[in-house]
Amino acid sequence: MIYMESVSVSRPPLKFTAARVINGLRPATCFRQARRRSWPTRSSSGASVCLHVKGSSSETETRLTRPKDYYSELKFADDGGPPRWFSPVECGCRSTGSPLLVFLPGIDGVGHGLMLQHKRLGEIFDIWCLHIPVTDRTSLPDLVKLVERTIRTEHDQEAKRPIYLVGESFGASLALVVAAQNPNIDLVLILANPAASFSKSLFQSLMPSSDVRIHKQFQVPVGTIVWKLRMFHEMQSYLDSHLHAVKAQTLVLNSGKDMLRPNKIASERLSSTLKLCEVRLFIHHRDPLFSDETFDLVATIKRVNYYRRGASVDYFFDFFPPTPYELKTILRPFSWMNTAFDPVMISTTDSGEVVRGLGGIPSEGPVLLVGNHMMMGLDAVLLVSSFWTNENIMVRGMAHPLFFERLKKGGKFPGLSFFDVIRVLGGVPVSATNLYKGLSAKSHVLLYPGGIREVFHQKGEEHKMFWPAEPEFVRMAAKFGATIIPFGSVGEDDTVHLLLDCNDQMKIPPLKTFIEELTGEVVRLRSDVEGEIGKQLLYYPLVVPKLPGRFYFRFGKPISVEGREDVLTDKEKANEMYLEIQNEVQKCIDYLKENREKDPYRNLLARLSYQAFNGFDSQVPTFDI
């Protein structure tokens, strides 16, 4: 069993009674050099796989012609050799500065668990998989040492770059033990169905089972399963007293169809113990999760913003746009909004011509879109997705930090998964630094200066602007010669009727307490600003839905600040431009409020009637532009 010989806060030592040293088990020497070898070109069939095998007496290269052969040879190979690393190198074109991803296999140990994931993972990671031959009986301390030597070698070479430990079941527990032993190394753990509550696991019911049942369940020799189950117990005993030592950023992935492990109990324990832990449930996916053909690990990592190449996430450098399938998937839950609100987009060209659609928006950045916000941010997803789907323009929306982090776990705010769409579509936490990065990268950036104050407005404040007095973004736009496009949006008053606003709810003691607790769960912006813009209380508006009307967006004439040195150096000039932009936004709002009265299809029933005769894919007309 594993026991503690002495207590150490920085790195609790791992001991094992009568530990057996495996001959040939050696550190990952020349590790960086091997990883920098050129990768083979895909064959015309696109099926060849090249493996670099590390850790044995010699380094070999094996070419397999089909993924099926790769699977079967790894799964049933029994060379009796020591555990070793292999790298599936047919993984696409890696990005600059890719971090290392170390895969720790499940109870079978052969390391084929990423077979359905490695190609996409290889585009953004350097991948090393641990292979433990099925008849190998390496002790747990020696396995831990092997993984430790690998990550320490990498850390010595790239101290500022994180190392990802990805594990399923057995491998997930092994990753936790390694992380507890190495709290000073920047690790990111991605754990699929972790057996962190093994003592309560249904695995124990297999111990007295027949050999036939065990072999049928895991497709590996019974002796291997029994050996791994013993190590499960050892890891559980160690983690019971050292789980708190894990400082790594941790993502727990649970499959809903996993019948062998009490995932909810394990996840709750990890979430409550680990400070940097997020849990995601995939209720319709089977176990092993990584071998489910409908599960995409890269898409999941992107959803939760867990990909980084430095000490923290760079929301521009570390962002990868969604694939067409990912975009379709993330927008599917919001498809009803397009039907219910049928947004009308109107833009203005450089020459001043007003056109329907987004054709007046420059296709090349840097572009700064500045406008007003609707209640609860109902407009944001529709607006950003329209740029993606209609113009193939990626808009990076400046969003409140509540969409990216919480100050308190298990609070009253919806979980971060509720806001995945914001992150997948390119949202970034609003800050001067991120605005600088966005404009310097020549991106299309979306900014709502009114922020939370407009999103959680009071009765009678529909379409009202609450902008700060200082021109926070004008000088930044001038520095990079950005094109500023003011826009206005209306339509929330045709969708809901606000019954109880924040002022009403603050008069009710229980609701007042609730609002204060809710506001305290997230980072507060502009806390030092006085007046209306400083009112940053978060609450749930009590509304009565209406038969949906229509959302309208108008983008004004582009304002170029390229070469405007006076805006950079003269505060008064900056204020003048700021007021000009505010006035243009207000004009857009007034234009839409006036002209929507002339729209014969402002009502949902009128639009459905039109589409019933002309096809549900047809564009519904609006007022004359």
HUMO-V967192 format. One record per residue. N is the residue number from 0. SS is DSSP state (A for helix, B for strand, O for the rest). PHI is phi in radians with two decimals (none if undefined). NEAR is the number of other C-alpha atoms within 8 Angstrom. Layout:
n->(N/N)
ss->(SS/SS)
phi->(PHI/PHI)
near->(NEAR/NEAR)
This chain:
n->(0/1/2/3/4/5/6/7/8/9/10/11/12/13/14/15/16/17/18/19/20/21/22/23/24/25/26/27/28/29/30/31/32/33/34/35/36/37/38/39/40/41/42/43/44/45/46/47/48/49/50/51/52/53/54/55/56/57/58/59/60/61/62/63/64/65/66/67/68/69/70/71/72/73/74/75/76/77/78/79/80/81/82/83/84/85/86/87/88/89/90/91/92/93/94/95/96/97/98/99/100/101/102/103/104/105/106/107/108/109/110/111/112/113/114/115/116/117/118/119/120/121/122/123/124/125/126/127/128/129/130/131/132/133/134/135/136/137/138/139/140/141/142/143/144/145/146/147/148/149/150/151/152/153/154/155/156/157/158/159/160/161/162/163/164/165/166/167/168/169/170/171/172/173/174/175/176/177/178/179/180/181/182/183/184/185/186/187/188/189/190/191/192/193/194/195/196/197/198/199/200/201/202/203/204/205/206/207/208/209/210/211/212/213/214/215/216/217/218/219/220/221/222/223/224/225/226/227/228/229/230/231/232/233/234/235/236/237/238/239/240/241/242/243/244/245/246/247/248/249/250/251/252/253/254/255/256/257/258/259/260/261/262/263/264/265/266/267/268/269/270/271/272/273/274/275/276/277/278/279/280/281/282/283/284/285/286/287/288/289/290/291/292/293/294/295/296/297/298/299/300/301/302/303/304/305/306/307/308/309/310/311/312/313/314/315/316/317/318/319/320/321/322/323/324/325/326/327/328/329/330/331/332/333/334/335/336/337/338/339/340/341/342/343/344/345/346/347/348/349/350/351/352/353/354/355/356/357/358/359/360/361/362/363/364/365/366/367/368/369/370/371/372/373/374/375/376/377/378/379/380/381/382/383/384/385/386/387/388/389/390/391/392/393/394/395/396/397/398/399/400/401/402/403/404/405/406/407/408/409/410/411/412/413/414/415/416/417/418/419/420/421/422/423/424/425/426/427/428/429/430/431/432/433/434/435/436/437/438/439/440/441/442/443/444/445/446/447/448/449/450/451/452/453/454/455/456/457/458/459/460/461/462/463/464/465/466/467/468/469/470/471/472/473/474/475/476/477/478/479/480/481/482/483/484/485/486/487/488/489/490/491/492/493/494/495/496/497/498/499/500/501/502/503/504/505/506/507/508/509/510/511/512/513/514/515/516/517/518/519/520/521/522/523/524/525/526/527/528/529/530/531/532/533/534/535/536/537/538/539/540/541/542/543/544/545/546/547/548/549/550/551/552/553/554/555/556/557/558/559/560/561/562/563/564/565/566/567/568/569/570/571/572/573/574/575/576/577/578/579/580/581/582/583/584/585/586/587/588/589/590/591/592/593/594/595/596/597/598/599/600/601/602/603/604/605/606/607/608/609/610/611/612/613/614/615/616/617/618/619/620/621/622/623/624)
ss->(O/B/B/O/O/O/O/O/O/O/O/O/O/O/B/B/O/O/O/O/O/O/O/O/O/O/O/O/O/O/A/A/A/A/A/O/O/O/O/O/O/O/O/O/O/O/O/O/B/B/B/B/B/B/O/O/O/O/O/B/B/B/B/B/O/O/A/A/A/A/A/A/A/A/A/A/O/O/O/O/O/O/O/B/B/B/B/B/O/O/O/O/O/O/O/O/O/O/B/B/B/B/B/B/O/O/O/O/O/O/O/O/O/O/O/O/O/A/A/A/A/O/O/O/B/B/B/B/B/B/B/O/O/O/O/O/O/O/O/A/A/A/A/A/A/A/A/A/A/A/A/A/A/A/A/A/A/O/O/O/O/O/B/B/B/B/B/B/O/A/A/A/A/A/A/A/A/A/A/A/A/O/O/O/O/O/B/B/B/B/B/B/O/O/O/O/O/A/A/A/O/A/A/A/A/A/O/O/O/O/A/A/A/A/A/A/A/A/O/O/O/A/A/A/A/A/A/A/A/A/A/A/A/A/A/A/A/A/A/A/A/A/A/A/A/O/O/O/B/B/B/B/B/B/B/O/O/O/O/O/O/O/A/A/A/A/A/A/A/A/A/A/A/O/O/O/B/B/B/B/B/B/O/O/O/O/O/O/A/A/A/O/O/O/O/O/A/A/A/A/A/A/A/O/O/O/O/O/O/O/O/O/O/O/O/O/O/O/O/O/O/O/O/A/A/A/A/A/A/A/A/A/O/O/A/A/A/A/A/A/A/O/O/B/B/B/B/B/O/O/O/O/O/B/B/B/O/O/O/O/O/O/O/O/O/O/B/B/B/B/B/O/O/O/A/A/A/A/A/A/A/A/A/A/A/A/A/A/A/A/A/O/O/O/B/B/B/B/B/O/A/A/A/O/O/O/O/O/O/O/O/O/O/O/O/A/A/A/A/A/A/A/A/A/O/O/O/B/B/O/O/A/A/A/A/A/A/A/A/A/O/O/O/B/B/B/B/O/O/O/A/A/A/A/A/O/O/O/O/O/O/O/O/O/O/O/O/O/O/O/O/O/O/A/A/A/A/A/A/O/O/O/B/B/B/B/B/B/B/B/O/A/A/A/O/B/B/B/B/B/O/A/A/A/A/O/O/O/A/A/A/A/A/A/A/A/A/A/A/O/O/O/O/O/O/O/O/O/O/O/O/A/A/A/O/O/O/O/O/O/O/B/B/B/B/O/O/O/O/O/O/B/B/B/B/O/O/O/B/B/O/O/O/O/A/A/A/A/A/O/A/A/A/A/A/A/A/A/A/A/A/A/A/A/A/A/A/A/A/A/A/A/A/A/A/A/A/A/O/O/O/O/O/A/A/A/A/A/A/A/A/A/A/A/O/O/O/O/O/O/O/O/O/O/O)
phi->(none/-1.54/-2.50/-1.63/-1.47/-2.64/-1.73/-2.44/-1.25/-1.28/-2.71/-1.11/-1.24/-1.99/-2.07/-2.52/-1.23/0.93/-1.12/-1.77/-1.56/-1.49/-1.11/1.54/-1.38/-2.37/-1.12/-1.39/-1.18/0.93/-1.10/-1.13/-1.10/-1.15/-1.23/-1.57/-1.15/-1.21/-1.61/-1.22/-1.36/-1.06/-1.29/-1.06/-1.42/1.27/-2.02/-1.27/-2.29/-2.05/-2.06/-1.71/-1.78/-2.09/1.76/-1.58/-1.16/-2.51/-1.58/-2.14/-2.25/-2.05/-1.81/-1.96/-1.54/-2.44/-0.98/-1.08/-1.16/-1.01/-1.12/-1.22/-1.18/-1.19/-1.23/-1.94/-1.11/-2.40/-1.52/1.20/-1.28/-1.29/-1.04/-2.62/-1.71/-2.35/-2.22/-1.25/-1.60/-1.48/-2.16/1.55/-1.68/-1.25/-1.47/-1.13/1.20/-1.04/-1.31/-1.42/-2.03/-1.83/-1.72/-1.90/-1.27/-1.33/-1.17/-1.23/1.48/-1.39/1.54/-1.57/-1.06/-1.69/-1.01/-1.53/-2.00/-1.17/-1.14/-1.26/-1.08/-1.17/-1.33/-2.25/-2.32/-1.61/-1.89/-2.24/-1.97/-1.52/-2.02/-2.02/-0.91/-1.11/-1.72/-1.25/-2.19/-1.08/-1.27/-1.05/-1.01/-1.25/-1.11/-1.08/-1.11/-1.06/-1.18/-1.08/-1.05/-1.15/-1.26/-1.25/-1.08/-1.11/-1.12/-1.11/-1.48/-2.34/-1.14/-1.57/-1.89/-1.24/-2.09/-1.67/-1.90/-1.93/-2.48/-2.15/0.84/-0.97/-1.12/-1.15/-1.16/-1.09/-1.09/-1.14/-1.10/-1.08/-1.13/-1.15/-1.36/-2.31/-1.20/-1.63/-1.71/-1.31/-1.97/-2.11/-1.73/-2.14/-2.04/-1.72/0.83/-1.16/-1.66/-1.32/-2.09/-1.06/-1.07/-1.88/-1.42/-1.24/-1.03/-1.07/-1.18/-1.43/-1.00/-1.50/-1.28/-1.25/-1.04/-1.11/-1.14/-1.13/-1.13/-1.14/-1.25/-1.98/1.04/-2.39/-0.98/-1.06/-1.05/-1.13/-1.11/-1.07/-1.07/-1.19/-1.11/-1.12/-1.21/-0.99/-1.08/-1.11/-1.13/-1.09/-1.07/-1.20/-1.20/-0.99/-1.94/-2.26/-1.06/-1.14/-1.35/-1.31/-1.86/-1.25/-1.15/-2.26/-2.09/-1.82/-2.02/-1.99/-1.56/-1.24/-1.80/-1.50/-1.69/-1.76/-2.27/-1.33/-1.04/-1.08/-1.15/-1.08/-1.15/-1.09/-1.15/-1.12/-1.12/-1.37/-1.59/-1.56/-1.20/-1.88/-2.29/-2.23/-2.04/-2.22/-1.93/-2.02/-1.16/-1.74/-1.83/-1.66/-1.92/-1.23/-1.10/-1.20/-1.68/-1.41/-1.14/-1.61/-1.75/-2.15/-1.19/-1.09/-1.07/-1.17/-1.06/-1.19/-1.04/-1.66/1.02/-1.73/-1.65/-2.63/-2.03/-2.44/-1.15/-2.47/-1.23/-1.74/-1.22/-1.87/-1.18/-1.66/-1.57/-2.08/-1.01/-1.17/-1.26/-0.95/-1.20/-1.10/-1.12/-1.09/-1.17/-1.25/-1.59/-0.98/-1.12/-1.84/-1.10/-1.10/-1.18/-1.13/-1.29/-1.22/-1.90/0.60/-1.05/-1.80/-1.81/-2.27/-2.24/-2.19/-1.38/-1.06/-1.42/1.69/-1.31/-1.63/-2.28/-1.41/1.79/-1.86/-1.12/-1.46/-1.46/-1.02/-1.41/-1.87/-1.60/-1.37/-2.25/-2.04/-1.59/-2.25/-2.81/-1.65/-1.87/-1.59/-0.99/1.04/1.12/-1.06/-1.45/-1.10/-1.11/-1.08/-1.19/-1.15/-1.14/-1.13/-1.13/-1.11/-1.40/-1.65/-2.09/0.98/-1.96/-1.53/-1.79/-1.67/-1.44/-1.39/-2.13/-1.12/-1.03/-1.08/-1.42/-2.20/-2.72/-2.26/-1.51/-2.52/-1.48/1.11/-1.48/-1.56/-1.38/-1.01/-1.09/-1.07/-1.09/-1.13/-1.97/-0.98/-1.04/-1.10/-1.29/-1.13/-1.37/1.79/-1.13/-2.34/-1.07/-1.20/-2.93/-1.10/-1.12/-1.23/-1.13/-1.06/-1.12/-1.13/-1.26/-1.17/-1.50/1.03/-1.57/-1.57/-1.99/-1.84/-2.30/-1.94/-1.03/-1.29/0.88/-1.06/-1.09/-1.39/-1.14/-1.91/-1.42/-1.74/-1.06/1.33/-1.89/-1.01/1.14/-1.60/-1.63/-2.23/-1.72/-1.17/-1.28/-1.47/-1.33/-1.12/-1.95/-1.10/-1.15/-1.09/-1.11/-1.16/-1.05/-1.81/1.08/-1.32/-1.68/-1.67/-2.10/-1.31/-2.54/-2.21/-2.43/-2.44/2.39/-1.12/-1.24/-1.60/-1.97/-2.43/-1.99/-1.31/-1.63/-2.21/-1.65/-1.10/-1.06/-1.16/-1.24/-1.20/-1.47/-1.84/-0.85/-1.08/-1.26/-1.08/-1.09/-1.08/-1.12/-1.12/-1.18/-1.10/-1.13/-1.29/-1.47/-2.20/-1.13/-1.73/-1.80/0.95/-1.20/-1.68/-1.63/-1.59/1.50/-1.07/-1.15/-1.44/-1.39/-2.02/-1.30/-1.80/-2.70/-1.75/-1.09/-1.58/-2.19/-1.98/-1.20/-1.96/-1.10/-0.94/-1.57/-2.50/-1.63/-2.27/-2.25/-2.20/-1.78/-1.30/-1.15/-0.99/-1.95/-1.57/-2.00/-1.14/1.41/-1.47/-1.11/-1.09/-1.20/-1.27/-1.75/-1.99/-1.10/-1.13/-1.12/-1.11/-1.15/-1.10/-1.16/-1.05/-1.15/-1.09/-1.17/-1.03/-1.11/-1.15/-1.10/-1.12/-1.09/-1.12/-1.11/-1.08/-1.04/-1.22/-1.11/-1.28/-1.39/-1.15/-1.13/-1.67/-1.44/-1.22/-2.02/-1.17/-1.52/-1.03/-1.10/-1.13/-1.20/-1.13/-1.11/-1.08/-1.25/-1.11/-1.61/-1.97/1.76/-1.32/-1.68/-1.35/-1.41/-1.36/-1.11/-2.47/-1.18/-1.16/-1.69)
near->(5/11/8/9/6/6/7/7/6/7/9/12/10/9/9/9/6/4/8/7/7/8/5/8/12/7/8/10/5/6/10/8/7/7/7/6/6/4/6/7/5/9/7/4/6/6/9/13/13/12/11/13/12/11/15/12/5/6/9/7/8/7/8/10/9/9/11/6/9/11/10/9/8/10/8/8/9/8/5/8/8/14/14/12/12/12/10/12/12/13/12/8/6/11/8/4/5/10/13/12/12/12/14/17/18/13/9/12/12/12/15/9/10/10/9/10/11/11/10/10/12/15/11/10/12/11/14/12/12/15/12/11/14/14/9/11/6/11/9/7/10/12/10/11/8/11/9/9/10/11/9/9/10/13/12/7/7/7/8/7/11/15/14/12/13/15/19/14/14/15/14/18/15/12/13/12/13/11/13/15/12/10/13/5/8/10/11/12/14/13/14/15/15/15/14/11/11/11/7/7/11/10/9/8/7/8/7/5/8/6/7/6/8/13/11/7/6/8/8/10/9/9/7/13/13/9/9/10/8/8/10/11/10/10/12/13/9/12/11/7/7/10/13/9/10/13/11/11/9/12/12/14/12/14/16/10/9/12/6/7/11/12/11/6/8/12/12/8/10/10/11/7/8/12/7/8/11/8/10/9/8/9/8/7/12/10/10/10/12/14/11/11/7/5/9/9/9/9/9/8/10/13/11/10/8/8/9/11/13/9/9/6/11/10/8/7/5/10/10/5/8/10/6/6/7/9/11/8/7/10/10/7/6/7/8/7/9/10/7/10/11/9/10/11/10/13/16/16/13/8/5/7/7/10/12/10/9/12/11/11/9/7/5/7/11/16/15/14/12/13/12/15/14/14/11/6/8/9/10/8/9/11/8/12/10/9/13/11/8/7/9/7/9/12/13/13/11/14/9/9/10/8/11/8/8/9/8/7/5/4/8/6/6/6/6/10/7/7/9/11/11/10/15/13/14/12/11/11/11/10/7/6/6/11/12/9/9/14/17/9/7/10/14/15/15/11/10/10/10/13/9/9/13/14/11/13/11/9/8/4/7/11/10/7/7/10/7/9/4/5/10/7/6/11/11/10/14/15/8/10/12/15/14/13/13/15/16/15/17/13/10/11/8/10/12/11/9/10/9/10/12/12/8/8/10/10/8/8/7/6/10/11/8/8/12/10/9/13/12/9/11/12/9/8/5/8/7/5/7/6/6/7/13/11/7/12/9/10/9/4/10/8/9/8/8/8/8/12/12/15/13/13/13/13/12/12/11/12/7/8/11/9/6/9/7/8/14/11/6/8/8/7/9/14/10/8/10/10/8/8/9/9/8/11/15/9/9/14/14/8/8/14/9/8/9/10/7/7/9/8/10/12/11/13/6/10/11/9/8/9/12/8/6/7/7/7/5/7/4/8/5/9/9/3/5)
